[in-house]
Amino acid sequence: MLNSCLDEHIILAEKMRNILPEIQNAANLSITALNNGKKILLCGNGGSAADAQHIAAELSGRFQRDRQALSAISLTTDTSALTAIANDYGFDYIFSRQVDALAVDGDILIAISTSGNSKNTINAIYNAKQKGCKIITLTGKDGGHMCSMGDTNIIIPSNVTARIQEMHIMSGHMICAIIDNNF
């Protein structure tokens, strides 16, 4: 079983070469926004929530080298906002209400969902587009509904959730590395 998991990971990592242009485009969109004094908002559920937090921390803290702190925030971390919004409006709106409160024209929303069909990330994308934000999606499988909404879409070519999540964090790290080299 262990060899099978590792083999799946290695095969999928090799396929990532085919989506390097999308990863580069995501980094370029992010650099442009950050250079213009804008911020990066991130959201996702479960493991994707952890990825959103991880990537935000790499940007606001540091990734591989010392550089200025960059404006990035995960919409998955404020438990008071999450629970109040879920209680008052429903779970489908936990991210979109925060986008309404925080996003401005020119910001970036990175929406992460292994299926590409999470209703709360789709709602966040819709509201972010209404605010004039650029959208980066990280999905898997066939990209789901989210891939029709992104300015750039990083679609991991797998149906296995664990492998998709592994490549999402690899993609996030690649984006952070490119950003690091520009600041």
N, C-alpha and C positions, 0 to 999 in steps of 0.2 A: 504494500500500500504506500509506504513512504517513497519508494522509487517511482511509483505511478504519479504521485503528487508532484514530485520534483520534475519528472519528465513533462507533465502537462505545463508546468510553470516555464520550463526552458523553451518548449515549442512555442508557447504563446509569447514569451519575451522576444523570440526571434521574429514573430509576426508583427511586433510593435514597429519594426522598421518601416512598414507600410503606412503608418499613421504619424510618422515624425513630422511631416509638413503641418498637420493639424496642431501638434504640440508646439511647434515653432510659432504658428499663428497665434495660439493662445498666449504664449509668452509675449509676443509682439503687442497684442492688444493690451495686455497687463502693463507692459512697460510704458506704452503711450499714455494710458490712464494715470499711472503713478507719476510720470513726468509732468502731467497736467494738474497735479495736486488732487487727484481723485483717489478713490479707495476701491479695494476688492472685498466684496461680500461673498461668503461661501455658505452653502447649505446642503444637507443630505440627511438621511435617516439611518439609524443603526451604525453599521461599519462605515457608511458614507458620512455620517455625522462625525465620527472619529477622524476620518480623512479630512473633512472640512476644517476641523480644529487643528489638526496636524499641519496642514498647509498654511493656515492663517498664522500659526505660531512660527513657522519657518520664515515667514515674511516680516512679521512685526518684531520678531527677535532677531535671529540670524539663521542662515542656512549653513554654508560652508566657510564663509569668510565674514570678517567684520565689515559692516557697511551701515549706512543710515537705517533707522527703523522705517519700515514701510507700512502704509495704512492698509491693514487687512483685518477683517473680523469675521468670525464664524457666527452664524445666526442660530447655532445649536447649543450655545453655552449658557444663556440667561434663563435659568429655570423658572424664575418668577414670570418673565415675559411668556415663555413657552406654555406654562400651565395656565396663566390667566387668559391668554389668547385661545388656547384649546378649550378652556372652560366656557368662555364667552362666545366664541365664534365657531369652534370646532377645530379638530386636528389638521384639517386641510388648509387652514389659514395661518398656521404658526410661523411660517416664513414670510408669506406675502404681507402680513401686517407689519412685520419688522422692516421689510423692504420699503413699504409706504413711509415708515418713520425715518429711515436712515439713508435711503438711496437718493442720489442726485444725478442729473444729466451728466454722462461721461464716466460714471462708475462702471465697474465690472461686477457681474454676478457669475460665480462659478457654481453651477448646480450639479450635484453628484447623485446618481441613481443607477444601480446595476441594471435595472429593467428599462429605465428611461420613461417609466410610466407613473412615478409617484405623484399623486395629486397635489401634495403640498409643495413639491419642487416646481411642478408645472404652474401652479398659481403664483409662486414667487417669480418665475420667469415672465409670466404675463405682466405682472405689476412692474417688474424691473424694465421691461420693454416700454411700458407706458411712461416711465420716468426718463427714458432716453439712455438707459444702460446698455452696454454691450454684454452679450451672453456667451459664456463658455459652458458647454455641457460635457460631462464625463459619464458615459453610459456603457452598456454592454449589449450582448445579444444582437438585436436588429436596430438598436438605438432608441426604440420606443417612440412615443409621441414627442419627447423632448428634442430629438434630433431635427425635427422640423422647425424648432424655435430658436436654435442657437446661431450665433454669428460664426462660431467655429465649434465643431463637434468632435470630441475624442471618443470614438466608439470602439471598445475593446472587443475583438472578434472571438468571443467565447460565450457559451451558455452556462458556464460554471461560475456561480456567484463568488466563491473564494478566489478563483483565478482572476476574475474581473477586478475584484478589490485589490489584489496584489498589483495589477497593472495600473490601477487608478493612482495608487500612491507612488508608483514608479513615474507615471506621467506627471504627477504633482512635483516630484523631486526634480524632474527634468525642467519643468517650467521655472522652479525656484533657482536652479543652476543658471539658466539663461538670464533670469532677472538679476541674480547676484553679479553676473559679469557686466551688467549695464549700470550698476550703482556703486 
